Amino acid sequence: MEDEQRKKIGELFPKEYLKKRIISLDIPDIYDFNDEKLKKELIDKVKRYY
């Protein structure tokens, strides 16, 4: 999810947005499905939160 998408969720669902933890991994939408580089980037970024 990119920051703009996170902001849009907050605008559309303000009450729910305040109750949930939404993490923006700031990964651009440039990858093909099942791309190995994308998988690695996701794993690296998600590790910070769990």
HELIX and SHEET records of a PDB file:
HELIX    1   1 ASP A    3  LEU A   12  1                                  10    
HELIX    2   2 PRO A   14  LYS A   19  1                                   6    
HELIX    3   3 GLU A   36  VAL A   46  1                                  11    
END                                                                             
